[in-house]
Amino acid sequence: MKVTKNEIKNIKNYNIEKDKFYILHKIISSEDSNLFSDLENYIIGQSAPNLPIWIWTKDDIEDLDDLKKDLEVLLTNKENKITCKRELYNLLKEIYDITDYFEMGFLTCTNVIKPLKNGIFVRPNYSDVTQLAKYWIDNEKEMDKIDISMNEALEEANNWIKEKNFYVLKNNSGKIVCMAGYSIIDNLAKITHVYTPKEERGKGYCKNLIYNLTKKLLEEGYMPMLYTDYNYASSNKAYIGVGYENKDILINSKILK
């Protein structure tokens, strides 16, 4: 059934795992999201039509009848991106035509490890906005196979600078060699938009940026966390190298209609 965020907030089993379901937690916090739940066994959330659907389920869920009815309301596209536990994925693939499986790691850090210093950790300014936008275009093309316009990328980069939650690493010549930002809900700080241009990879820049950003967040009392695609070994090595630990995985896939 469709529910409000206030009805969901007291589901005990979900609250135990909400760190792992950061994006769902963010969806629940929004005023305009679509939320469905039986108030015990599952929560389904989508922030807007055409965006990914996040599903939390309690462990050892058995009866999917109500979940399936609620999920059907949101399956409005030919391809519907979903994120869920592996257990639910295995159940859903018996019901739906599902493709594009990949395992998304959930990592957290409580004790940061200092790497060999390389680069200068700073907040970007508006003179950097064009370079940030170009990097974001390259990131979207490489990671998500999406082509975005320069205007879209410039709008995104301007928001990063305006919101003051974005940092870069510059080399000794002043070139931006890595970038990353973060978003916060409650005590959780999710690191996001991590990107190093291809020609600057393998030089320790990502490790240095993530170290400095994580150290800053820990000192401010937040729990840094991030999601990662295990197919990108170099970035995962950088995260582990500065103290992040693999806590669990979630499954990303698409339900075809």
N, C-alpha and C positions, 0 to 999 in steps of 0.2 A: 504494500500500500504506500501511497505517497505520504511523506512525513516532513516535519520541520526540523531544523537543526536543534531546537530545544528538546524535541522528543528523543533525539538520538544520543544526546550528550551523556546520558546515564547508562548506556549499554556497557556493562562491566568488562566483558571480554574484549570489546573493541578498544576501550581505553587502555588496556594493557598493551595493545599492539599498535596504537595510533602513531608512534614514532616511525614505524616501518611504512605506514600508509600516509605519509606526509601530504601527498597530493590530494588524497581523499579528505584528509583533515582540512586542507585548504578549501576544497569544494564545499565541505560542510559549513565552513566559516562564512561563506559568501551568502548574500541575501537572495540571489536570483537562481541558485542552482536547482537542478532536479534531483531530489533525494527520495529513495524508496527503501523500505525496511520492514521486517516483521518485528522489530524492536528487540530481537534476541539473537537470531542466527546469522543475519546478513545485513549489509548496507550497500546500496548501489548509488553511486553519485556521478553526475555529469554537470560540468559548469555551464555548458551551452550546447545546443545542437551541433553535431558534426565534430565535436571535440571528444577525446578519449573518455571511455567509461571505466571508472574504478570500482572494484567490487571487493569488499571485505567479507569474509565468512569466518565463523568460529571453526575451530579444528573439529574434524570428524563430522562435518555436516552430512546429513543423509537425505533429507527430503528437500528436493529442489523445486517442487511444484510452485510455491509462492514466489520464489526467487525468479524462476523462469517467466512467470506472468509479468512480474515487474520489469525484468530485463527486456522483454519484448517491446515494451512501450518506448524504449530508447534505441532499439535497433531499427533506425530509420534509413540507413544508407546501405548501399551495396557492400561496402566494406566498413566494419565498425571496430575501431581499436578498443581493446580491453586490457586491463591490468588486474591480475588476481593472484592468489596463491596457486602453487602447482596442483594441490589437491583438487581445487575447483576446476582448474584447466582440464585435468584428466576426466572430470565428470562432464564438463561442457562439450568436449570433443566427441563424446558419444551421442550428443544431441544435435550439434551444429557442424557445419562445414567450417573448419578453422584453419587459418594459414598464418604465415609470418611469425612462427614461434621464435622467441629468443628470451634468454634468461637475463634479468636485470638485477644486478647486485645491489644490496642495501648495505652501506658502510657507515660506521660512526668512528669518531676519534675522541678519546678522553685524555690522552697524553701525547703531545706532539713531539716529533723527532726532528731536530734541526739538521738540515742538509748542508753540504758545502755551499757557501754563498755564491750566487751568480745572478746578477741583475739587481735592479732598483725597484722596490715595491712602492707604488704610488697610486693615488686616486687620479683617474684621467680627468681632463678638462675639455672644454668645447673645441679646442684646437685639435683634439684627437678624434673627434666624432666621425670624420670621414674614414679614417683608418679602421676604427672599430666596426663601422658599418660594412666595410669591405670584408673584414674577417668574418662577420656574421653571415654574410652571403656565402662565403666559402664553407663555413661550418654547416649551414643548412644543406648545401649541395652535397657535401661529403657524408654527413651523418644521416640525414633524413631523406636524401635524394629529392629535395625540394628547391625550386628556383624562386627566390623572392626578389623583388625590385629594390633598387637603391633607395627609393623613397621609403619603402617599408623598413629597410634596414636602418636608415637614418633616423626614423621615428623611434625605433627600438633603442638605438644607441643614445639618442638624446634623453630618453627616459632613464637609462642607466645612470647617466651623469647627473640628471636632475634629482633622482632619488637617493643619490650618495651611497649606494650599496654595491658599488662596482669598483674593481681594482685591476691594475695592470702591472706587468713587469716590463721595465725598459732596460735595454742594454746600455753600454757606456756611450753609445752614439745617440741615445735618445729614442731609438726605435722601439715600438711596442712589440714584444716578442712572446707575450702570453697574456690572456685576459680571463677574468672570472668574476662572477657576482654572487649574491646570496639573497635569499628571502627568509623572512622570519614569521613563525606562528608560535605563540606561547614561548617556550624556552628552546624551540628547535630552530636551527639555522641551516637551511638547505643550500649547499653550494651548487651553483648552476652556471650555464653559459661558459664552460671551460673550453678554451681554444688556444692552440699554438699553431702558427702557420707552418706549413710543411718544411720550409727551408730552415726553420729554427728548432726543429725537433731533435731530441737526443742530446741536448746540451744542458739539461737540468733546469730549464726555465720553468716548466710546469710544476716540478717538485718545489721550487723556491716560492712560486706564487701561492700554491696551495698551503705550504707551510706557514707563510706569513699571514694569510687570510684566516687559516684555522687558529693560529695563535691569538690573533685579534679577537675572534669570536669566543674562544675559551676564556680569555681574560675578561670579557664582558658578561660572562656567566651563561652563555648559550651552549647547547650541545650541537656541534657541527655534524652534519650528515650529508650524504650524497648518494645518488643512484649512478650506476655505471653499467655499460655494456661490456661484457667480458670478452667480446671480440677485439677490443682495443687494448692489447696487452701493455703498450707503453704507458698509457695514461693510468691504467690500473696499478702498474709498478710504481708510478709516482705517488699515488695515493697511499699505498701500503708503505712506501719508503718514508713517509713523514708521519706515520702512526695510525693510519686508518685500519680498521679491522672489518673483515667480512662478517656480517651478522646473519644474513639470510638472503634469499632470493625471491623475487616476484616474477611472474611470467607475463610478458607482453605478447599479444597476438591479435589477429583480426577474425571476427566472425563475419562470414560471407552470407548474404541474403539473396 
